Amino acid sequence: MSSEIGKKIDEVTSGELAARLKEHGFRKKARTFHRRTDESTCIVNVQASVSNAGSAGSFTLNLGVYFPGIEEPLTGGAPCDPPREYDCTLRPRLGGLMADSKGDRWWSINAGTELAALSREVAEAWRVYGRPWLDMNATLAGASATLAKGSGLQGAVASMLLGDRGEDERRLRAFFESCPPAATIARARGERWARSVGIAI
């Protein structure tokens, strides 16, 4: 990505979006904003397109919630603090939460783009769709339903942490039933964690 389009993206995401994120407790590191709570770290990450060139390009917003209580027993935890977006337990794109985005949303920038207006548009999308999702999923109790839609293993750990061993065992069984034999790393993590909490596989 050229420095020209990079500077434009930084201008957009350092404007209204950064101001709103700061109001809600987020701190900025490079192109990632993070907010830590007792249970999790919430992430908003700006991803530039690999095809950006010159003064034209596009970017999107990735959201994430990192639960150390889940990730540390399964993966050993994130290798850096704050965690990166791709280390997160939950990882949706903002576009996937937007009613009119058809599953994804990339904002375009070119020589004629009004950057301040674009910054307001992105900030508003985060306010309407991103902030409620992050607030809802920032705790283990709030994220339980979202985690249940994933691999099952993370949801099982969450259930155990919430004190529901019966649901934990149900989710763990569902994980092993749906996990393909080729997913050796995932299965090994599940087996290791099950043994550590005394669940017979």
BABALUM-331039 format. One line per 2 residues: number of its first residue (from 1); their letters; for each residue z, x, y of N, C-alpha, C, CB. Coordinates in steps of 0.001 Angstrom, whole numbers. Atoms other than C-alpha are relative to their C-alpha. Glycine has a CB too. Layout:
BABALUM-331039
NUM = a = Z/X/Y/Z/X/Y/Z/X/Y/Z/X/Y; ...;
end
This chain:
BABALUM-331039
1 = ms = 0/847/-1181/0/0/0/0/880/1227/1211/-957/7; 75/-806/-1205/-942/1417/3406/1224/-242/855/-1276/-308/787;
3 = se = -1150/139/-884/1724/1998/6024/-225/-1126/1005/276/1319/732; 279/1046/-978/-29/-490/8319/440/-1366/-507/-1483/-23/338;
5 = ig = -410/1291/537/384/-3532/6088/1487/21/-356/-846/-366/-1236; -1427/-111/307/3782/-2259/5021/861/-282/1217/317/1382/-542;
7 = kk = -756/242/-1230/4987/-2277/8611/-38/-1475/383/-553/855/1147; 100/1433/-307/3717/-5832/9058/938/-816/-892/-1453/-489/-175;
9 = id = -895/703/918/5583/-7033/5981/1449/230/408/-231/465/-1455; -1367/-291/-425/8722/-5274/7159/359/-756/1276/179/1504/214;
11 = ev = -260/748/-1235/8388/-6918/10570/276/-1466/-308/-1190/122/970; -193/1403/366/8073/-10350/8989/1369/-211/-647/-1114/-462/-953;
13 = ts = -1225/223/767/10994/-9934/6613/1247/521/710/-120/656/-1355; -1146/-454/-786/13223/-8207/9178/289/-935/1170/-244/1412/515;
15 = ge = -182/939/-1100/12894/-11140/11584/918/-1144/-365/-1326/-541/442; -798/1200/232/14056/-14701/11019/621/-14/-1394/-856/-1237/194;
17 = la = -541/-15/1358/14493/-14225/7266/1257/851/-63/-1045/524/-994; -1161/-888/31/16849/-11280/7707/1174/-601/761/-357/1365/585;
19 = ar = -1071/603/-791/18808/-13142/10372/712/-1097/-789/-560/-570/1312; -625/1083/775/19371/-16164/8126/769/539/-1199/-1060/-996/-474;
21 = lk = -710/-584/1135/20296/-14033/5147/1307/640/452/-880/1038/-710; -1214/-619/-531/22800/-12106/7260/1061/-1052/287/-314/796/1272;
23 = eh = -936/1089/-285/24376/-15391/8364/724/-464/-1257/-735/-1173/634; -573/464/1262/25021/-16165/4713/542/1141/-857/-1038/-768/-781;
25 = gf = -730/-1068/665/26611/-12855/3836/-816/1044/-716/897/-579/-942; 848/-988/663/23631/-10825/2644/-82/1285/808/-1400/-566/-226;
27 = rk = 196/-1315/-603/23311/-7125/3351/-1344/549/-475/1171/977/-368; 1356/-472/270/19977/-5289/3435/-2/1456/-449/-876/-164/1239;
29 = ka = 262/-1361/450/18928/-2206/1482/-1476/99/-334/887/384/-1230; 1463/-72/130/15238/-1296/1832/-562/-1419/115/-425/667/-1368;
31 = rt = 560/1351/-51/13382/-4534/985/778/-978/-884/-1463/26/-423; -837/872/810/16234/-6073/-962/1265/-367/764/352/673/-1337;
33 = fh = -1227/504/-605/19059/-8233/368/951/-378/-1138/-284/-1230/952; -952/305/1061/22241/-8618/-1669/1293/-572/573/296/1253/-824;
35 = rr = -1281/606/-363/25438/-10658/-1529/886/-5/-1237/-189/-1452/566; -906/-138/1132/28368/-9877/-3771/1119/-1042/70/591/1417/-41;
37 = td = -1156/884/123/30965/-12395/-4970/874/534/-1127/-435/-1488/-271; -884/-451/1081/33801/-12110/-7469/-707/-4/-1349/1242/-881/-68;
39 = es = 645/150/1299/31489/-13189/-10308/-1392/598/-79/-73/-1430/-348; 1418/-356/72/28005/-12070/-9333/-457/735/1246/-847/-1245/-202;
41 = tc = 719/-492/-1175/25587/-10362/-6997/-1297/-789/100/-276/1552/-88; 1238/740/-252/22842/-12536/-5490/-997/917/693/269/-1270/859;
43 = iv = 1051/-893/-486/19542/-10836/-4693/-1157/-804/578/-499/916/-1132; 1278/469/-542/16581/-11633/-2431/-850/1248/220/188/-836/1349;
45 = nv = 837/-1200/-20/13790/-9103/-2908/-1399/-321/514/-82/620/-1401; 1348/146/-546/10550/-8743/-947/-948/867/-821/-49/395/1515;
47 = qa = 960/-727/834/7657/-7768/-3240/-1378/-44/632/-46/-587/-1423; 1350/-92/-546/4384/-6568/-1748/-1022/46/-1121/-139/1235/899;
49 = sv = 1060/-22/997/1135/-7054/-3634/-532/1422/-187/-1138/-949/407; 534/-1330/276/-264/-3958/-5327/-1413/158/556/5/271/-1503;
51 = sn = 1368/-78/-526/-3694/-4828/-3882/-47/75/1526/-799/-1198/-468; -19/-94/-1457/-2575/-4585/-243/-722/1257/476/1442/-7/518;
53 = ag = 725/-1145/-565/-4764/-2321/1894/-270/-242/1477/-1332/246/-759; 279/120/-1427/-5303/-1612/5570/1017/-874/698/-1387/-554/220;
55 = sa = -891/906/-727/-3878/-4381/7747/110/-1359/-677/-487/-179/1426; 2/1287/706/-4339/-7157/5161/719/122/-1335/-1441/-499/-217;
57 = gs = -688/-6/1279/-2258/-8096/2183/850/-1239/-158/854/1242/-141; -860/1143/261/367/-10431/818/1321/479/-585/-688/-1001/-953;
59 = ft = -1312/-310/557/3953/-10545/-328/620/-1287/-524/922/673/1064; -733/1140/521/6337/-12804/-2205/1484/314/15/-471/-359/-1425;
61 = ln = -1451/-200/63/10084/-13285/-2557/483/-249/-1429/739/-942/1005; -653/134/1293/11951/-12709/-5798/1488/-259/229/-220/1273/-875;
63 = lg = -1434/268/-60/15427/-14133/-6289/646/505/-1282/283/-1519/205; -698/-439/1202/18039/-12891/-8697/1501/-227/120/-287/1471/-272;
65 = vy = -1457/33/77/21631/-13350/-9800/412/923/-1137/542/-1466/-221; -478/-979/975/23362/-10493/-11586/1459/-302/-334/-155/1456/543;
67 = fp = -1358/246/463/26451/-11281/-13663/486/1216/-783/68/-1286/-872; -489/-1157/757/28309/-8092/-14631/735/-394/-1264/907/835/862;
69 = gi = -715/443/1187/30435/-10087/-17072/-915/-273/-1171/788/-1226/309; 1000/218/1051/27253/-10894/-19013/-735/1287/-325/-1000/-1080/421;
71 = ee = 874/-1156/224/25198/-7750/-18535/726/1214/-566/-666/382/1286; -692/-1204/467/27848/-5114/-19170/206/21/-1517/1341/117/690;
73 = pl = -132/-57/1462/28635/-6145/-22775/-1335/-19/-748/838/-1152/-469; 1297/84/677/24943/-6749/-23556/-858/1241/217/-752/-1220/478;
75 = tg = 931/-1088/-336/23063/-3960/-21767/678/1267/501/-966/-471/1037; -694/-1136/-595/25748/-1621/-20461/88/-99/1504/-684/1276/-378;
77 = ga = -66/208/-1447/25266/-2954/-16931/-1142/637/744/1283/529/532; 1067/-534/-850/22924/-2142/-14073/231/1480/267/-81/-778/1330;
79 = pc = -161/-1439/-228/22241/1568/-13518/286/371/1442/-1224/715/-445; -263/-317/-1399/22753/1287/-9754/754/-1163/655/-1327/295/759;
81 = dp = -762/1001/-733/24870/-586/-7223/-463/5/1456/1535/272/-103; 123/1294/660/23767/-2995/-5911/-1101/16/-1064/-284/-1090/1032;
83 = pr = 1051/48/1029/21667/-3968/-8925/-1352/-328/601/347/-1029/-1071; 1350/336/-444/17907/-4213/-8553/-364/-1393/-511/-1030/1059/-494;
85 = ey = 409/1355/377/16116/-7530/-8831/-318/-78/-1485/-1215/-443/821; 399/69/1396/14718/-6671/-12252/1152/295/-961/-1129/962/-252;
87 = dc = -1184/-132/838/18249/-5895/-13530/749/-1322/-125/921/1069/562; -785/1223/-117/19371/-9450/-12783/-25/-860/-1262/-498/-806/1161;
89 = tl = -124/920/1125/20515/-11995/-15344/-972/-1163/144/1434/-521/-112; 937/1071/-330/18489/-14757/-13662/-994/530/1018/743/-1260/548;
91 = rp = 1034/-624/-846/15153/-13924/-11993/-1160/-954/291/-535/1267/-672; 1154/835/-357/13019/-16699/-10488/-719/548/1231/446/-1449/255;
93 = rl = 698/-203/-1261/10349/-16324/-7845/295/-1191/896/-1538/178/-219; -232/1110/-921/10936/-18386/-4735/-1086/-1066/-175/34/505/1464;
95 = gg = 1095/947/166/7520/-19980/-5283/197/-936/-1164/-1280/730/-171; -249/843/1150/8649/-21295/-8646/964/-1132/286/520/820/-1118;
97 = lm = -950/1044/-393/11292/-23365/-6866/-579/-953/1032/1262/625/545; 591/783/-1080/8953/-24753/-4203/-884/-1111/-565/-813/908/939;
99 = ad = 701/1165/533/7521/-28219/-4752/-1512/115/106/456/-1237/714; 1448/-34/-250/4059/-27365/-3380/-652/1324/-360/-270/-298/1440;
101 = sk = 521/-1348/219/3567/-23835/-4716/-752/171/-1315/1121/977/47; 651/-82/1318/2201/-24587/-8215/496/1189/-813/-1513/94/165;
103 = gd = -620/-1026/829/4605/-22094/-9729/124/1364/626/-750/130/-1227; -97/-1300/-650/4104/-19154/-7378/-441/-149/1441/-856/1068/-735;
105 = rw = 383/54/-1402/3706/-18424/-3696/-32/1408/565/968/-892/805; 178/-1267/-697/2324/-15361/-1934/-412/-310/1433/-1062/907/-715;
107 = ws = 354/181/-1410/2236/-15225/1861/-975/1100/424/1274/16/901; 1048/-944/-409/-871/-13592/3327/206/477/1423/-1375/-641/-133;
109 = in = -36/-605/-1335/-1035/-11271/6316/-1344/655/260/1164/1041/129; 1204/-712/-430/-4125/-10114/8199/121/313/1487/-1288/-838/-289;
111 = ag = -51/-423/-1400/-5018/-8866/11669/314/-1147/957/-1310/632/388; -230/1127/-886/-4798/-12379/13130/1304/-744/-247/-1120/-944/-121;
113 = te = -1232/715/338/-1451/-13373/11629/1030/111/1109/583/532/-1301; -1122/13/-939/1293/-14398/14044/1264/289/-816/106/-1390/776;
115 = la = -1061/-453/890/4097/-12431/12451/1312/-748/217/224/1476/186; -1254/721/-265/6989/-14228/14173/-32/-1390/-633/249/-116/1521;
117 = al = 138/1329/591/5668/-17608/13041/85/81/-1519/-1329/-648/425; -60/-174/1446/5207/-16328/9490/1433/273/-443/-927/1143/-446;
119 = sr = -1393/-281/332/8747/-14987/9504/821/-1274/-13/594/996/988; -723/1279/-34/10043/-18423/10486/-356/-859/-1219/-323/-768/1307;
121 = ev = 441/783/1160/7975/-20049/7713/684/476/-1278/-1526/88/-158; -623/-555/1205/9329/-17699/5042/1500/-279/10/-263/1524/-104;
123 = ae = -1434/272/-114/12880/-18100/6337/321/-1450/-317/494/344/1398; -210/1411/266/12560/-21870/6178/-156/-303/-1490/-973/-845/820;
125 = aw = 170/185/1447/11258/-21707/2601/1239/474/-746/-1246/757/-505; -1228/-485/629/14284/-19625/1660/1151/-979/242/366/1400/538;
127 = rv = -1091/924/-314/16629/-22076/3432/-77/-1263/-860/-33/-375/1488; 163/1273/701/15182/-25143/1721/82/169/-1511/-1328/-638/375;
129 = yg = 109/-150/1452/14578/-23751/-1775/842/1149/-562/-1439/212/-375; -682/-1169/546/16081/-20299/-2218/1505/-45/134/-505/1220/659;
131 = rp = -1446/12/-215/19519/-20690/-688/718/-984/-921/304/-341/1445; -711/919/911/20481/-23851/-2653/24/494/-1442/-644/-1373/43;
133 = wl = 50/-504/1376/19337/-22272/-5919/993/1138/-185/-1424/472/-357; -929/-1122/105/21302/-19075/-5272/1443/-475/69/-269/1020/1104;
135 = dm = -1369/500/-119/24408/-20963/-4161/436/-708/-1288/116/-960/1203; -326/746/1222/24273/-23187/-7265/238/938/-1180/-1124/-984/-338;
137 = na = -48/-897/1154/23807/-20256/-9665/824/1260/221/-1382/389/-380; -765/-1199/-311/26191/-17758/-8066/1274/132/-821/344/12/1451;
139 = tl = -1171/-54/864/29039/-18646/-10446/-423/-265/-1443/1072/-1023/456; 313/227/1417/29113/-18686/-14236/-35/-1485/-319/1025/703/-897;
141 = ag = -26/1435/256/30057/-22362/-14256/-1248/-671/561/1259/-631/605; 1179/590/-622/27231/-23241/-11864/-1292/383/-692/-70/402/1433;
143 = as = 1225/-506/631/24682/-21127/-13727/-101/-347/-1470/-80/1487/159; -16/240/1447/25604/-22354/-17204/-1234/-752/-476/1245/-776/-384;
145 = at = 1169/785/418/22812/-24942/-17360/-1280/816/119/-116/-1280/839; 1184/-848/-174/20239/-22474/-16007/-69/1042/-1106/17/688/1383;
147 = la = -42/-1002/1061/21350/-19834/-18502/-366/-600/-1346/1378/636/-74; 295/654/1275/21040/-22353/-21334/-1496/-153/-223/669/-1362/-61;
149 = kg = 1450/137/121/17311/-22607/-20602/-675/1324/-348/-580/-547/1293; 574/-1318/243/16820/-18874/-21127/53/393/-1465/714/1034/827;
151 = sg = 51/-540/1354/17132/-16675/-24193/1075/-570/-908/126/1490/45; -1108/482/816/20386/-18239/-25360/1102/1021/-129/-488/-385/-1362;
153 = lq = -1010/-1039/163/22149/-14906/-25683/853/106/1263/-661/1357/-321; -756/-67/-1248/23126/-14683/-22022/825/-1263/197/-942/209/1192;
155 = ga = -743/1247/-84/24113/-18335/-22108/1201/-18/-924/-901/-1157/-319; -1112/-78/940/26298/-17663/-25144/1143/815/582/-460/607/-1325;
157 = va = -1039/-829/-616/28153/-14891/-23336/673/-767/1129/-595/1329/529; -566/791/-1091/28590/-17161/-20329/971/-1044/-535/-1113/-678/806;
159 = sm = -882/1011/578/30081/-19892/-22513/1307/614/-479/-695/-712/-1155; -1214/-669/451/32535/-17437/-24032/886/349/1200/-350/1275/-806;
161 = ll = -762/-351/-1200/33573/-16238/-20579/647/-1231/623/-905/688/1023; -535/1248/-547/34099/-19873/-19565/995/-662/-944/-1132/-961/304;
163 = gd = -1011/500/923/36349/-20418/-22588/-476/-1063/-970/1120/-536/764; 546/1019/899/34012/-22663/-24594/-597/690/-1224/-1075/-875/727;
165 = rg = 478/-753/1165/33781/-20906/-27949/-971/-816/-845/1179/445/-858; 912/829/775/32120/-23866/-29646/-1410/39/554/494/-1422/-37;
167 = ed = 1316/-71/-625/29253/-23876/-27149/-568/1402/-117/76/-421/1471; 428/-1389/164/29125/-20102/-27340/-656/201/-1361/1194/958/162;
169 = er = 545/-170/1342/28574/-20208/-31103/-1295/-795/-186/1030/-426/-1042; 1227/797/93/25979/-22995/-30792/-1167/728/664/203/-1384/652;
171 = rl = 1064/-705/-711/23985/-21023/-28227/-379/1283/-720/428/311/1434; 297/-1233/722/24278/-17849/-30265/-861/-293/-1223/1300/708/-418;
173 = ra = 826/380/1146/22899/-19580/-33370/-1423/-344/443/628/-1195/-742; 1325/363/-508/20056/-21008/-31298/-778/1249/392/122/-954/1206;
175 = ff = 656/-1249/-371/19303/-17523/-30004/-592/684/-1229/989/937/706; 489/-690/1197/18999/-16009/-33490/-1103/-793/-692/1150/249/-976;
177 = es = 1041/823/619/16924/-18940/-34740/-1343/134/717/431/-1460/-14; 1238/-63/-785/14405/-18562/-31904/-474/1423/273/193/-715/1306;
179 = cp = 353/-1384/-315/14427/-14781/-31567/-958/548/-1059/1273/884/92; 950/-510/994/11327/-13289/-33240/485/1298/-629/-1367/216/638;
181 = pa = -442/-1218/689/11913/-10528/-35808/-402/1279/735/-565/29/-1402; 460/-1201/-709/9934/-8092/-33642/880/347/1196/-1431/-189/465;
183 = at = -865/-241/-1164/12493/-8443/-30805/1261/714/-466/359/-1340/732; -1103/-719/643/14673/-5798/-32404/1128/348/974/-521/1268/-644;
185 = ia = -1037/-379/-974/16493/-4730/-29224/870/-1205/334/-638/574/1292; -749/1211/-331/17461/-8283/-28296/896/-427/-1151/-954/-1133/364;
187 = ra = -792/386/1159/18611/-9061/-31833/1177/954/-194/-874/-28/-1259; -1085/-976/163/20644/-5849/-31993/1096/-238/1033/-540/1440/124;
189 = rg = -1005/295/-1028/22345/-6711/-28714/819/-1222/-392/-670/-226/1371; -697/1203/410/23174/-10164/-30009/963/252/-1140/-985/-1052/-394;
191 = er = -852/-302/1154/24551/-8852/-33287/1203/838/422/-805/737/-1087; -1105/-842/-459/26625/-6177/-31532/1043/-807/771/-531/1131/876;
193 = wa = -940/788/-798/28103/-8651/-29091/750/-997/-884/-742/-741/1134; -651/964/900/28824/-11247/-31805/1148/679/-764/-1036/-603/-1001;
195 = rs = -1058/-726/704/30778/-8641/-33781/1174/315/918/-551/1290/-592; -1068/-406/-930/32714/-7589/-30668/938/-1145/334/-600/548/1283;
197 = vg = -856/1147/-316/34029/-11136/-30161/408/-756/-1261/-716/-946/965; -472/564/1250/34604/-11878/-33835/-762/-1214/-486/1406/-353/137;
199 = ia = 824/1114/485/31718/-14269/-34516/-842/483/-1171/-910/-569/1136; 775/-354/1184/30206/-14118/-37981/-1432/-467/177/619/-614/-1274;
201 = i = 1429/324/-166/26401/-14044/-37925/-559/-492/-1323/-807/1239/504;
end
